[in-house]
Amino acid sequence: MPPPKALLSRLASFNREERLLTPEIRVLVAVSGGADSVCLAHYLSRLAAGKKIAATVVHFHHGLRGKAADRDANFVRSLSAKLGLPFLMEALPVRETAAGERRSLEDAGRKLRYRALERIARKLGCGAVATGHHLDDQVETVLLHLLRGKSAKGLGGIAPVRPLKKGSRIRLIRPLLALTRDEILTYCGSYRLRYRTDASNRDEAHTRNWLRRRVLPLLERRRPGFKRGVAAIAADAREKFS
């Protein structure tokens, strides 16, 4: 596994290539408390400490997991203080929205999060919103599109940068797409970063969890480098269909 310096170098190179973090930009960082978002918050806090950017952490309380969700919120608040980043929290009426609009809880949560991210980013004068999507998320997304029989455009997967919503001047950026899940865990271990684990991520009734826990490890063992190969195909597809 690459040492921390190699991971930092890869993140910096990815940032330059994709032009994600321009000098002095204000970034709203979505942090759930999981390893990926903790890694993201720490990485951006390093840049903020060097006066290269300004960053604010936002955490959303979905009201779905009782005391576990409360502990997540307290954890992210404490993490933000340790990293020297401003912290915001907002409660989202996910269950009510899902019932009222006949959506799944997941779909309702996503809709409410992105609506809130746009509003908060505008209020704070942020030019970008950062999320902790990583290379494994990219591969899972491409495979899900294949399983669902989506169009070839879906092979582009997750874009490193795009408007937060159509017509918005605020950009949605994914600075961690250059790293695998294992590399993110290495990063967290190297800096002794604690993180929270959502038990729902172990439920293999959800296809994404099944891919993550069963399929991807088998493919990577059979074909080392499989994940980066899929990520390269996704980049080619985005270029072709952009």
Secondary structure as UniProt FT lines:
FT   HELIX           4..18
FT   TURN            23..24
FT   STRAND          26..30
FT   HELIX           35..49
FT   TURN            50..51
FT   STRAND          54..61
FT   HELIX           66..83
FT   STRAND          87..91
FT   HELIX           94..101
FT   HELIX           105..124
FT   STRAND          128..130
FT   HELIX           135..147
FT   TURN            148..149
FT   HELIX           152..156
FT   STRAND          161..163
FT   TURN            166..167
FT   STRAND          171..173
FT   TURN            175..178
FT   HELIX           181..190
FT   TURN            191..192
FT   HELIX           199..202
FT   TURN            204..205
FT   HELIX           207..210
FT   HELIX           211..215
FT   HELIX           216..222
FT   TURN            224..225
FT   HELIX           226..241
//
